Amino acid sequence: MIKRSKEHLISVNESYIQHLKIALMIGAVMIVGGFQALIHALYPGILRTSASDKIKKLYEIVTKRS
């Protein structure tokens, strides 16, 4: 597991701390977007683009890292 973790960090050109910060941020955005989508499902008039905006933001973040 350690070897695979090191290989991954090398492949994304990040230190452990850099990767930790980015991965935590991506996870938080995903969680918030998920809750927004659930709320929107119950009340379609609110948060109409919030979840899709999060998806676009995540796409930007992830594609810039490649």
N, C-alpha and C positions, 0 to 999 in steps of 0.2 A: 504494500500500500504506500509506503514511503517513497519507493522508487517511482511509482506511477504519479504520485503527487509532485515529485521533483520534475519529472518529465513534462507534466502539464504546465507547471510554472515556467519552465524554460520555453515551452511552445507558445505561451502567451506573453513571454518577455516581461514577467512581473515578479516582484519579490513576494514573499508570503504575505506581508502586511498589505501591500498594494492589492493583491488578489483578494484578501479578506475584506478590505473596504469595499471593493467593487462588487464582490459577490453578495455581501450583506445589503448593499444599496439596491442591487437588482432584485434580491429576494423581498425586500421591503416594498419596492414598487409593485412587484407581482402581488403581494398580499393586499396592499391598498386597492389596486385595480380589481382584484377578485371581489373584495367587499363592495366596491362601487358597482360592479356588475350585478351582484346579488341584490343590492338595494334598488338598482335600476329595474331589475326583473320584477320586483314587487311594486314599484312606483315608476312606471315608464316615463312620466313627465319630468323626472329629475335625473341629474347625472347622465344626460343623454349621450355625451361624448367622452365622459371621464375615463371609462375603461379602455375605449379605443385609443384615446390620447396616451394612456399609459403604454399600450402595446407599441405605438409608434415611437415613444421615447425609448422603450427597451430595445426595439429594433435598431435605433440610432446608436445606442450605447454598445450593443453587441457587435454591430458591423464595423464600428470604428476600432474595435479591439483587434479585429482579425488582420 
